[in-house]
Amino acid sequence: MPDILLSPRYVVLAVFTASVLYVHFRGKVRLPFLRQLFNHSSILAPVNALLYLFSAVPPRPFLDPRGTPELALFRTHWQEIRDEALQLSSQGHIQAALKNNDAGFNSFFKEGWKRFYLKWYDEPLPSAQLLCPRTVALVNQVPGVKAAMFTLLPAGAHLNPHRDPFAGSLRYHLGLVTPNADSCHIVVDGESYSWRDGEDVLFDETFVHWAENRSDQDRLIFFCDVERPLRPHWLGGLNRLVGGVLGRATATQNLPSDRVGVVNRLYGGVHWMKQLARRIKQFNRPLYKVLKLGLILGLLYLLFLR
């Protein structure tokens, strides 16, 4: 029996299980465990656990953006960034995905959430360079920015609790046009922050978080992912490697001319299966839970017992 337990497949299972549990119990707020098990953050749990262990920032939901001095560039030029965002919005370019090809944010679109990508773990999108050159130029001056976009949360919208899948970055928000009220806020691991025009916030998006806009005004912000600082510094190379692969695979488009990554090209089929699962859940919730548990057990059997 000990020899079997030391076989590579059981070592992999043990590391994966420990990593998922670490991610699940990190912080004060948790997703239901079965949801966490099927959540995309569990797939990356071993990598994320390594990044957490060697993170150079404290394990807190909110961090002081002034601890990352290069982000001051965005605060200084927030009105220029706002003006380009407003122009894009008036032209209808801040929008939901053109097709079912934005897996990372697909669940937000039903709430009316919209976005315009500036950069996604690669070079800035051609459409962004064309339509908002000033903001793209500012983004290019901050090497630690891996992804950037404008996002709009409409009045009355609510984004359900979730955690982002990859711990290689921290999330930065800069208020552009906001209700300037506590009724429009984000809650990260139980702590609330309300957006204000020209004010910024930095938080760890891998803690469970949710957002709502209970005001009568839309909320428009500048949003970017900033590389997580690590000790030792050579781990940054691994972080950039994993982030680059994931970023290229999950690239999507603002305009039809922008490149779409392989994950989002395949997402149409996955989206169909998710829609089917949702219909089963609405029709018979106990049946849905039995099928979901059976799928988990079947996968574990195929991977580790067969």
Backbone as numpy.savetxt, mean C-alpha at the origin, in Angstrom:
# Nx Ny Nz CAx CAy CAz Cx Cy Cz
11.24 -38.74 13.47 10.43 -37.52 13.47 11.28 -36.24 13.47
12.35 -36.11 14.32 13.17 -34.89 14.28 13.77 -34.64 12.91
14.20 -35.72 12.20 14.78 -35.55 10.87 13.76 -34.97 9.91
12.50 -35.44 10.03 11.45 -34.92 9.16 11.22 -33.43 9.43
11.19 -33.07 10.71 10.94 -31.67 11.08 12.06 -30.75 10.63
13.27 -31.30 10.44 14.40 -30.48 9.98 14.54 -30.47 8.46
13.62 -31.13 7.77 13.67 -31.12 6.31 13.36 -29.71 5.80
13.87 -29.34 4.62 13.71 -27.97 4.13 12.27 -27.48 4.11
11.32 -28.35 3.71 9.95 -27.88 3.60 9.37 -27.50 4.96
9.75 -28.23 6.03 9.24 -27.91 7.36 9.95 -26.69 7.94
11.20 -26.52 7.60 11.91 -25.30 8.02 11.25 -24.08 7.37
10.94 -24.19 6.07 10.26 -23.10 5.36 8.91 -22.82 6.01
8.14 -23.88 6.30 6.83 -23.71 6.94 6.97 -23.02 8.30
7.98 -23.42 9.08 8.18 -22.83 10.41 8.53 -21.34 10.31
9.43 -21.01 9.37 9.83 -19.60 9.19 8.64 -18.78 8.72
7.89 -19.33 7.76 6.72 -18.62 7.23 5.68 -18.40 8.33
5.38 -19.45 9.09 4.38 -19.34 10.16 4.80 -18.32 11.22
6.06 -18.39 11.63 6.56 -17.44 12.64 6.49 -16.00 12.11
6.80 -15.82 10.83 6.78 -14.48 10.24 5.36 -13.93 10.16
4.41 -14.78 9.75 3.01 -14.35 9.67 2.49 -13.97 11.05
2.83 -14.77 12.06 2.40 -14.46 13.43 3.03 -13.16 13.92
4.29 -12.94 13.57 4.98 -11.69 13.95 4.26 -10.49 13.34
3.96 -10.58 12.05 3.26 -9.49 11.38 1.87 -9.30 11.99
1.17 -10.41 12.25 -0.20 -10.34 12.76 -0.25 -9.66 14.13
0.69 -9.98 15.01 0.64 -9.45 16.37 1.42 -8.15 16.55
2.02 -7.65 15.49 2.73 -6.38 15.57 1.72 -5.24 15.67
1.87 -4.39 16.64 0.93 -3.29 16.82 -0.24 -3.67 17.71
-1.13 -2.69 17.92 -2.27 -2.88 18.82 -3.51 -3.38 18.09
-3.62 -3.10 16.80 -4.82 -3.43 16.03 -4.48 -4.54 15.05
-5.36 -5.52 14.94 -5.12 -6.67 14.07 -6.31 -6.94 13.17
-6.03 -7.50 12.00 -7.07 -8.04 11.14 -7.51 -9.39 11.70
-8.74 -9.86 11.38 -9.10 -11.24 11.73 -8.05 -12.20 11.17
-7.71 -13.25 11.93 -6.55 -14.06 11.57 -6.70 -14.72 10.19
-7.88 -15.25 9.87 -8.04 -15.88 8.55 -7.86 -14.86 7.44
-8.34 -13.64 7.67 -8.13 -12.59 6.67 -6.64 -12.27 6.54
-5.95 -12.21 7.68 -4.51 -11.96 7.65 -3.78 -13.06 6.89
-4.20 -14.31 7.11 -3.54 -15.44 6.47 -3.63 -15.35 4.96
-4.76 -14.86 4.44 -4.95 -14.73 3.01 -4.54 -13.36 2.48
-4.14 -12.47 3.38 -3.77 -11.12 2.98 -2.43 -11.13 2.26
-2.25 -10.23 1.28 -1.00 -10.21 0.52 0.21 -9.87 1.40
-0.03 -9.24 2.56 1.10 -8.96 3.46 1.67 -10.24 4.05
0.89 -11.33 4.08 1.41 -12.60 4.60 2.39 -13.23 3.63
2.17 -13.03 2.33 3.09 -13.59 1.33 4.50 -13.05 1.55
4.58 -11.77 1.90 5.88 -11.12 2.10 6.31 -11.10 3.56
5.61 -11.84 4.42 5.90 -11.78 5.86 7.35 -12.09 6.21
8.01 -13.12 5.62 9.41 -13.37 5.98 10.34 -12.19 5.66
10.13 -11.57 4.48 10.94 -10.41 4.12 10.62 -9.25 5.06
9.33 -9.03 5.31 8.93 -7.92 6.18 9.47 -8.08 7.59
9.45 -9.31 8.11 9.98 -9.55 9.46 11.45 -9.15 9.53
12.21 -9.47 8.49 13.63 -9.09 8.45 13.77 -7.57 8.44
12.94 -6.89 7.65 13.01 -5.43 7.57 12.61 -4.78 8.89
11.62 -5.33 9.56 11.24 -4.80 10.88 12.38 -4.95 11.89
13.02 -6.12 11.89 14.06 -6.39 12.87 15.25 -5.44 12.73
15.52 -5.01 11.48 16.69 -4.16 11.24 16.30 -2.73 10.85
15.06 -2.35 11.14 14.60 -1.00 10.83 15.31 0.02 11.71
15.71 1.14 11.10 16.38 2.21 11.85 15.39 3.21 12.43
14.10 2.99 12.22 13.08 3.87 12.80 12.30 3.08 13.85
11.79 3.73 14.87 11.07 3.01 15.93 9.77 2.41 15.42
9.31 1.31 16.03 8.07 0.65 15.58 6.83 1.38 16.07
6.63 2.59 15.54 5.47 3.40 15.93 4.61 3.66 14.70
3.31 3.85 14.88 2.44 4.13 13.73 2.83 5.42 13.00
3.03 6.50 13.76 3.37 7.79 13.17 4.80 8.18 13.52
5.47 8.77 12.54 6.86 9.22 12.71 6.94 10.69 12.32
7.94 11.37 12.82 8.10 12.80 12.52 8.70 12.95 11.12
7.97 13.56 10.17 8.54 13.72 8.82 9.80 14.57 8.81
10.01 15.37 9.84 11.22 16.19 9.89 12.45 15.36 10.21
12.23 14.10 10.58 13.35 13.18 10.73 13.90 12.72 9.39
13.18 13.03 8.32 13.63 12.76 6.95 13.73 14.12 6.25
14.86 14.83 6.41 14.95 16.24 6.00 14.63 16.49 4.53
14.92 15.51 3.66 14.69 15.75 2.23 13.21 15.93 1.89
12.31 15.48 2.78 10.88 15.66 2.53 10.45 17.12 2.67
11.30 17.95 3.27 10.99 19.38 3.40 10.79 20.03 2.04
11.39 19.47 1.00 11.23 20.00 -0.35 9.75 20.04 -0.75
9.01 18.99 -0.40 7.59 18.93 -0.76 6.77 19.94 0.05
7.09 20.08 1.33 6.39 21.08 2.15 6.62 22.49 1.61
7.85 22.76 1.21 8.19 24.09 0.71 7.42 24.42 -0.56
7.23 23.42 -1.41 6.62 23.65 -2.72 5.19 23.10 -2.79
4.52 23.01 -1.65 3.23 22.33 -1.64 2.19 23.03 -2.51
2.26 24.35 -2.62 1.26 25.06 -3.43 1.46 24.79 -4.92
2.71 24.66 -5.36 2.95 24.30 -6.76 2.44 22.89 -7.05
2.70 21.97 -6.10 2.20 20.60 -6.25 0.67 20.60 -6.29
0.07 21.39 -5.40 -1.40 21.49 -5.36 -1.96 21.99 -6.69
-1.33 23.01 -7.26 -1.85 23.59 -8.50 -1.83 22.57 -9.64
-0.76 21.77 -9.73 -0.73 20.74 -10.78 -1.78 19.67 -10.51
-1.97 19.31 -9.25 -2.99 18.31 -8.92 -4.38 18.81 -9.27
-4.67 20.06 -8.98 -5.98 20.62 -9.30 -6.21 20.66 -10.81
-5.16 20.98 -11.56 -5.29 20.99 -13.01 -5.58 19.58 -13.54
-4.86 18.59 -13.01 -5.11 17.20 -13.41 -6.54 16.80 -13.08
-7.00 17.17 -11.89 -8.35 16.81 -11.47 -9.40 17.44 -12.37
-9.20 18.70 -12.72 -10.17 19.39 -13.58 -10.22 18.77 -14.97
-9.12 18.14 -15.39 -9.07 17.47 -16.70 -9.54 16.02 -16.64
-9.90 15.55 -15.46 -10.40 14.18 -15.31 -9.34 13.11 -15.26
-8.07 13.50 -15.02 -6.99 12.51 -15.03 -6.80 11.81 -13.68
-7.29 12.40 -12.60 -7.26 11.70 -11.31 -8.51 10.82 -11.28
-8.32 9.53 -11.48 -9.45 8.64 -11.76 -9.18 7.24 -11.23
-10.22 6.40 -11.28 -10.07 4.98 -10.97 -9.32 4.31 -12.10
-8.93 3.05 -11.90 -8.20 2.30 -12.93 -9.02 2.23 -14.21
-8.33 2.30 -15.36 -9.01 2.24 -16.65 -9.67 0.88 -16.86
-9.03 -0.18 -16.34 -9.55 -1.54 -16.43 -9.35 -2.17 -15.05
-9.56 -3.48 -14.94 -9.23 -4.18 -13.69 -7.73 -4.47 -13.66
-6.93 -3.39 -13.62 -5.48 -3.57 -13.71 -4.73 -2.75 -12.66
-5.34 -2.64 -11.48 -4.66 -1.99 -10.36 -4.98 -2.79 -9.10
-4.31 -3.94 -8.97 -4.62 -4.89 -7.90 -4.42 -4.28 -6.52
-3.40 -3.44 -6.38 -3.07 -2.90 -5.07 -4.15 -2.03 -4.46
-4.89 -1.33 -5.29 -5.89 -0.38 -4.78 -7.30 -0.68 -5.28
-7.50 -1.85 -5.86 -8.78 -2.15 -6.49 -9.96 -2.02 -5.53
-9.79 -2.44 -4.28 -10.91 -2.42 -3.34 -11.34 -0.99 -2.97
-10.47 0.00 -3.22 -10.80 1.38 -2.88 -11.74 2.02 -3.90
-11.70 1.54 -5.13 -12.40 2.25 -6.20 -13.91 2.27 -6.00
-14.45 1.23 -5.36 -15.91 1.20 -5.15 -16.37 2.31 -4.20
-15.42 2.87 -3.44 -15.73 3.99 -2.55 -15.56 5.34 -3.25
-15.19 5.31 -4.51 -14.97 6.55 -5.24 -13.57 7.10 -5.14
-12.67 6.34 -4.47 -11.26 6.75 -4.35 -10.63 6.79 -5.74
-9.81 7.81 -5.98 -9.18 7.98 -7.28 -7.70 8.30 -7.09
-6.93 8.08 -8.18 -5.49 8.33 -8.08 -4.91 8.71 -9.43
-3.75 9.33 -9.37 -2.93 9.58 -10.56 -1.50 9.28 -10.17
-0.91 8.28 -10.83 0.45 7.85 -10.50 1.48 8.83 -11.06
2.44 9.20 -10.24 3.59 9.97 -10.68 4.79 9.06 -10.91
4.99 8.13 -9.98 6.12 7.21 -10.03 5.72 5.95 -9.28
6.21 4.79 -9.76 5.89 3.54 -9.07 7.11 2.63 -9.10
8.00 2.78 -8.11 9.18 1.94 -7.92 10.00 1.78 -9.21
10.04 2.82 -10.00 10.79 2.82 -11.25 10.91 4.27 -11.68
11.11 4.49 -12.96 11.12 5.86 -13.48 9.71 6.44 -13.41
9.56 7.77 -13.38 8.23 8.37 -13.43 7.46 7.92 -14.67
6.15 7.81 -14.55 5.33 7.38 -15.68 5.40 8.43 -16.79
5.43 8.00 -18.05 5.45 8.97 -19.15 4.29 9.96 -19.08
3.10 9.49 -18.70 1.95 10.38 -18.62 2.16 11.45 -17.54
2.82 11.08 -16.45 3.09 12.05 -15.38 4.11 13.09 -15.84
5.14 12.65 -16.54 6.14 13.58 -17.04 5.52 14.58 -18.00
4.50 14.13 -18.73 3.83 14.99 -19.70 2.87 15.96 -19.02
2.10 15.48 -18.05 0.98 16.24 -17.52 1.30 17.03 -16.25
2.30 16.61 -15.49 2.65 17.37 -14.27 4.16 17.41 -14.09
4.86 18.07 -15.01 6.33 18.05 -15.00 6.96 18.67 -13.76
6.31 19.67 -13.16 6.92 20.32 -11.99 6.95 19.37 -10.80
5.85 18.68 -10.55 5.83 17.74 -9.42 6.78 16.58 -9.66
6.84 16.08 -10.89 7.77 15.00 -11.22 9.21 15.45 -10.98
9.52 16.69 -11.35 10.87 17.21 -11.14 11.21 17.24 -9.65
10.24 17.61 -8.81 10.47 17.61 -7.36 10.67 16.19 -6.84
9.86 15.25 -7.30 9.99 13.85 -6.89 11.38 13.32 -7.25
11.86 13.68 -8.43 13.17 13.20 -8.89 14.32 13.75 -8.06
14.08 14.82 -7.31 15.14 15.39 -6.47 15.30 14.67 -5.13
14.39 13.74 -4.84 14.44 13.01 -3.56 14.62 11.53 -3.87
15.87 11.04 -3.87 16.14 9.65 -4.28 15.41 8.60 -3.45
15.10 8.93 -2.19 14.43 7.95 -1.34 12.98 7.71 -1.67
12.40 8.54 -2.53 10.99 8.35 -2.91 10.90 7.24 -3.96
10.22 6.17 -3.60 10.08 5.01 -4.49 8.79 5.06 -5.30
7.76 5.68 -4.75 6.48 5.76 -5.43 5.82 7.08 -5.03
5.04 7.64 -5.94 4.35 8.89 -5.65 3.09 8.98 -6.49
2.09 9.63 -5.95 0.83 9.80 -6.68 0.01 10.90 -6.03
-1.01 11.35 -6.73 -2.07 12.16 -6.15 -3.23 11.23 -5.85
-3.88 11.40 -4.70 -5.06 10.58 -4.40 -6.20 11.46 -3.91
-7.41 11.06 -4.30 -8.61 11.80 -3.94 -9.56 10.88 -3.19
-9.95 11.30 -2.00 -10.94 10.58 -1.19 -12.20 11.44 -1.16
-13.28 11.00 -1.83 -14.46 11.85 -1.94 -15.21 12.00 -0.62
-16.02 13.02 -0.56 -16.87 13.23 0.62 -17.74 12.00 0.85
-17.81 11.57 2.11 -18.64 10.42 2.47 -17.98 9.07 2.32
-16.75 9.02 1.82 -16.09 7.73 1.55 -15.45 7.16 2.81
-15.31 5.83 2.81 -14.69 5.11 3.93 -13.84 3.99 3.35
-12.57 3.93 3.73 -11.66 2.86 3.31 -11.49 1.90 4.48
-11.80 0.64 4.27 -11.81 -0.36 5.33 -10.41 -0.63 5.89
-10.32 -1.16 7.11 -9.01 -1.49 7.70 -8.22 -2.46 6.82
-6.95 -2.16 6.66 -6.07 -2.99 5.83 -4.63 -2.69 6.23
-3.72 -3.53 5.80 -2.29 -3.22 5.95 -1.63 -3.39 4.58
-0.66 -2.54 4.28 0.03 -2.64 3.00 1.00 -3.82 3.04
1.31 -4.41 1.86 2.01 -5.70 1.84 3.50 -5.65 2.09
4.17 -4.53 1.78 5.64 -4.52 1.77 6.17 -3.50 2.76
7.04 -3.94 3.66 7.58 -3.08 4.73 8.82 -2.31 4.32
9.14 -2.30 3.04 10.35 -1.63 2.58 10.26 -0.13 2.52
9.07 0.42 2.82 8.90 1.86 2.72 8.06 2.38 3.88
8.03 3.70 4.00 7.14 4.42 4.91 6.26 5.31 4.05
5.09 5.62 4.52 4.11 6.37 3.73 4.09 7.84 4.15
4.16 8.72 3.16 4.16 10.17 3.38 2.91 10.76 2.74
2.18 11.59 3.48 1.02 12.31 2.96 1.24 13.81 3.15
0.90 14.56 2.12 0.95 16.02 2.17 -0.41 16.55 1.75
-1.08 17.27 2.65 -2.41 17.79 2.34 -2.34 18.87 1.27
-3.19 18.76 0.26 -3.24 19.75 -0.82 -4.55 20.54 -0.77
-5.66 19.86 -0.92 -6.98 20.47 -0.78 -7.78 19.53 0.12
-7.97 19.92 1.35 -8.60 19.04 2.33 -9.74 19.77 3.04
-10.62 19.03 3.72 -11.66 19.69 4.51 -11.10 20.47 5.71
-9.82 20.22 6.06 -9.21 20.88 7.22 -10.06 20.66 8.48
-10.51 19.43 8.64 -11.40 19.11 9.76 -11.13 17.70 10.25
-11.44 17.44 11.52 -11.21 16.11 12.09 -12.15 15.07 11.50
-13.19 15.50 10.80 -14.12 14.55 10.19 -13.51 13.84 8.98
-12.36 14.30 8.53 -11.63 13.66 7.42 -10.27 13.24 7.97
-10.11 11.93 8.19 -8.92 11.50 8.91 -8.52 10.08 8.55
-7.30 9.73 8.94 -6.77 8.37 8.80 -6.44 7.87 10.21
-6.69 6.58 10.44 -6.41 5.96 11.74 -5.40 4.85 11.51
-4.22 4.96 12.11 -3.14 3.99 11.96 -2.88 3.33 13.31
-3.10 2.03 13.38 -2.92 1.27 14.63 -3.62 1.95 15.80
-4.82 2.45 15.54 -5.63 3.05 16.59 -5.39 4.52 16.84
-4.40 5.14 16.17 -4.10 6.56 16.37 -4.57 7.36 15.15
-5.24 8.48 15.40 -5.88 9.25 14.33 -5.05 10.47 13.93
-5.13 10.79 12.63 -4.51 12.01 12.09 -5.48 12.62 11.09
-5.71 13.93 11.19 -6.59 14.65 10.27 -5.76 15.49 9.31
-6.04 15.37 8.03 -5.26 16.10 7.03 -5.58 17.59 7.08
-4.56 18.40 6.79 -4.70 19.85 6.69 -3.90 20.33 5.47
-4.38 21.39 4.83 -3.69 21.93 3.66 -2.27 22.34 4.02
-1.29 21.86 3.24 0.10 22.25 3.43 0.81 21.55 4.56
0.12 20.65 5.28 0.74 19.92 6.39 0.99 18.47 5.98
2.03 17.88 6.56 2.42 16.53 6.15 2.51 15.58 7.33
2.53 14.30 7.00 2.60 13.25 8.01 3.34 12.06 7.42
4.06 11.34 8.27 4.80 10.14 7.87 4.34 9.01 8.78
3.97 7.87 8.18 3.50 6.75 9.00 3.92 5.42 8.39
3.83 4.38 9.20 4.16 3.02 8.77 2.89 2.37 8.26
2.79 2.22 6.94 1.56 1.73 6.32 1.35 0.23 6.47
2.33 -0.46 7.10 2.14 -1.89 7.34 1.45 -2.16 8.67
1.21 -1.13 9.48 0.26 -1.26 10.58 -1.15 -1.22 9.99
-2.11 -1.85 10.66 -3.49 -1.80 10.19 -3.96 -0.34 10.22
-4.52 0.11 9.10 -5.00 1.49 9.03 -6.26 1.58 8.19
-7.01 2.64 8.40 -8.23 2.89 7.64 -8.44 4.40 7.57
-9.32 4.82 6.67 -9.54 6.26 6.49 -11.01 6.52 6.18
-11.44 7.71 6.51 -12.80 8.11 6.17 -12.86 9.62 5.97
-13.83 10.02 5.17 -14.08 11.44 4.93 -15.56 11.70 5.20
-15.87 12.10 6.42 -17.26 12.34 6.81 -17.66 13.80 6.58
-16.82 14.55 5.87 -17.15 15.94 5.56 -17.95 16.01 4.26
-18.25 17.24 3.84 -18.96 17.43 2.57 -18.02 17.92 1.48
-16.70 17.74 1.69 -15.70 18.20 0.72 -14.73 17.07 0.41
-14.34 16.95 -0.86 -13.35 15.93 -1.25 -11.99 16.26 -0.63
-11.18 15.22 -0.44 -9.83 15.38 0.09 -8.81 15.00 -0.98
-7.92 15.92 -1.32 -6.88 15.69 -2.32 -5.52 15.83 -1.65
-4.68 14.79 -1.79 -3.35 14.82 -1.16 -2.28 14.36 -2.15
-1.03 14.69 -1.81 0.16 14.12 -2.45 0.62 12.99 -1.55
0.91 11.85 -2.15 1.13 10.60 -1.41 2.40 9.98 -1.96
3.32 9.59 -1.10 4.50 8.90 -1.63 5.04 7.88 -0.64
5.75 6.90 -1.18 6.43 5.88 -0.39 7.91 6.23 -0.34
8.43 6.31 0.88 9.82 6.68 1.11 10.57 5.46 1.64
11.75 5.20 1.09 12.50 4.01 1.49 12.73 3.96 3.00
12.43 2.81 3.59 12.63 2.62 5.03 14.13 2.58 5.34
14.62 3.40 6.25 16.04 3.33 6.63 16.31 2.06 7.43
17.44 1.41 7.14 17.79 0.13 7.76 19.20 0.17 8.32
19.42 -0.64 9.34 20.77 -0.88 9.86 20.99 -2.38 9.91
22.05 -2.90 9.32 23.12 -2.21 8.58 22.64 -1.71 7.22
23.38 -0.75 6.67 22.96 -0.09 5.44 22.92 -1.03 4.25
23.73 -2.11 4.27 23.75 -2.99 3.11 22.41 -3.69 2.91
21.57 -3.75 3.96 20.24 -4.33 3.79 19.37 -3.47 2.87
19.76 -2.21 2.72 19.04 -1.36 1.78 19.08 -1.91 0.37
20.18 -2.59 0.02 20.27 -3.20 -1.31 19.22 -4.27 -1.50
19.02 -5.12 -0.49 17.98 -6.14 -0.56 16.60 -5.50 -0.64
16.40 -4.46 0.15 15.13 -3.75 0.13 14.83 -3.21 -1.27
15.83 -2.57 -1.88 15.63 -1.99 -3.21 15.41 -3.08 -4.27
16.11 -4.21 -4.11 15.94 -5.32 -5.06 14.51 -5.85 -5.01
14.03 -6.17 -3.79 12.67 -6.69 -3.65 11.64 -5.65 -4.10
11.83 -4.41 -3.66 10.91 -3.35 -4.05 10.87 -3.13 -5.55
12.02 -3.20 -6.20 12.07 -3.02 -7.65 11.33 -4.11 -8.39
11.52 -5.36 -7.96 10.83 -6.48 -8.60 9.32 -6.34 -8.42
8.89 -6.06 -7.18 7.46 -5.91 -6.91 6.88 -4.72 -7.66
7.63 -3.63 -7.69 7.15 -2.44 -8.36 6.94 -2.65 -9.85
7.92 -3.27 -10.51 7.76 -3.52 -11.95 6.60 -4.47 -12.22
6.41 -5.45 -11.34 5.33 -6.43 -11.54 3.96 -5.81 -11.33
3.87 -4.78 -10.46 2.56 -4.20 -10.13 2.35 -2.82 -10.75
3.18 -2.46 -11.72 3.01 -1.17 -12.40 1.65 -1.11 -13.08
1.06 0.07 -13.09 -0.21 0.25 -13.78 -0.19 1.59 -14.51
-1.33 2.04 -15.00 -1.33 3.15 -15.95 -2.27 4.27 -15.53
-1.92 5.48 -15.97 -2.84 6.61 -15.95 -3.54 6.75 -17.29
-2.76 6.54 -18.35 -3.25 6.60 -19.73 -2.93 5.28 -20.42
-3.63 4.94 -21.50 -3.38 3.67 -22.18 -1.93 3.49 -22.63
-1.20 4.57 -22.81 0.18 4.47 -23.28 1.16 4.04 -22.19
0.76 4.08 -20.90 1.65 3.69 -19.81 1.76 2.17 -19.72
2.93 1.68 -19.28 3.17 0.24 -19.17 2.43 -0.35 -17.98
1.93 -1.58 -18.15 1.25 -2.31 -17.07 2.08 -3.54 -16.73
2.35 -3.76 -15.43 3.15 -4.90 -14.99 2.40 -6.22 -15.10
3.15 -7.32 -14.98 2.58 -8.64 -15.20 1.48 -8.97 -14.19
1.65 -8.57 -12.93 0.63 -8.87 -11.92 -0.69 -8.21 -12.29
-0.64 -6.96 -12.71 -1.87 -6.27 -13.06 -2.44 -6.72 -14.40
-1.59 -7.24 -15.28 -2.12 -7.81 -16.52 -2.90 -9.09 -16.23
-2.46 -9.84 -15.22 -3.13 -11.09 -14.85 -4.29 -10.87 -13.89
-4.41 -9.68 -13.37 -5.37 -9.45 -12.30 -6.83 -9.62 -12.73
-7.11 -9.46 -14.01 -8.48 -9.63 -14.49 -9.05 -10.98 -14.10
-8.27 -12.06 -14.29 -8.73 -13.40 -13.92 -8.90 -13.55 -12.43
-7.95 -13.02 -11.67 -8.05 -13.07 -10.20 -9.26 -12.28 -9.73
-9.50 -11.13 -10.36 -10.65 -10.30 -10.00 -11.95 -11.07 -10.20
-12.04 -11.84 -11.28 -13.23 -12.66 -11.54 -13.45 -13.66 -10.41
-12.36 -14.30 -9.94 -12.48 -15.28 -8.85 -12.88 -14.59 -7.54
-12.37 -13.39 -7.30 -12.74 -12.66 -6.10 -14.22 -12.27 -6.13
-14.70 -11.89 -7.30 -16.11 -11.56 -7.44 -16.98 -12.78 -7.15
-16.54 -13.96 -7.65 -17.27 -15.20 -7.39 -17.28 -15.50 -5.89
-16.12 -15.36 -5.24 -16.05 -15.59 -3.80 -16.96 -14.64 -3.04
-17.03 -13.39 -3.48 -17.89 -12.41 -2.82 -19.36 -12.80 -2.95
-19.74 -13.31 -4.14 -21.13 -13.72 -4.33 -21.48 -14.92 -3.44
-20.53 -15.88 -3.33 -20.75 -17.03 -2.44 -20.90 -16.56 -1.00
-20.08 -15.61 -0.59 -20.14 -15.08 0.77 -21.48 -14.42 1.05
-22.00 -13.68 0.08 -23.29 -13.02 0.25 -24.43 -14.03 0.28
-24.30 -15.09 -0.52 -25.35 -16.12 -0.61 -25.38 -17.00 0.63
-24.20 -17.45 1.11 -24.14 -18.38 2.23 -22.80 -18.20 2.95
-22.79 -17.40 4.00 -21.54 -17.10 4.70 -20.88 -18.33 5.31
-21.63 -19.25 5.98 -20.98 -20.47 6.51 -20.32 -21.30 5.42
-20.98 -21.43 4.26 -20.39 -22.18 3.14 -19.09 -21.51 2.69
-19.10 -20.19 2.62 -17.90 -19.44 2.22 -16.74 -19.73 3.18
-17.02 -19.74 4.49 -15.97 -20.00 5.48 -15.43 -21.42 5.36
-16.33 -22.40 5.12 -15.90 -23.79 4.96 -15.01 -23.93 3.73
-15.41 -23.32 2.61 -14.62 -23.40 1.38 -13.26 -22.72 1.56
-13.25 -21.59 2.26 -12.00 -20.87 2.48 -11.04 -21.69 3.34
-11.57 -22.28 4.42 -10.74 -23.12 5.28 -10.24 -24.35 4.52
-11.11 -24.93 3.69 -10.71 -26.09 2.89 -9.59 -25.75 1.92
-9.66 -24.56 1.34 -8.60 -24.13 0.42 -7.28 -23.98 1.16
-7.31 -23.40 2.36 -6.08 -23.25 3.16 -5.48 -24.61 3.47
-6.32 -25.53 3.98 -5.83 -26.86 4.35 -5.32 -27.62 3.14
-6.01 -27.45 2.00 -5.57 -28.12 0.77 -4.21 -27.64 0.31
-3.99 -26.32 0.39 -2.70 -25.77 -0.01 -1.59 -26.25 0.93
-1.88 -26.28 2.23 -0.88 -26.76 3.19 -0.54 -28.23 2.94
-1.55 -29.02 2.60 -1.31 -30.44 2.31 -0.41 -30.59 1.08
-0.74 -29.86 0.02 0.04 -29.99 -1.22 1.48 -29.52 -1.02
1.65 -28.48 -0.20 2.99 -27.92 -0.03 3.86 -28.70 0.95
3.25 -29.24 2.00 4.09 -29.75 3.09 3.84 -31.21 3.49
2.73 -31.80 3.07 2.44 -33.16 3.52 2.45 -34.18 2.40
2.24 -33.73 1.21 2.15 -34.68 0.10 3.50 -35.31 -0.18
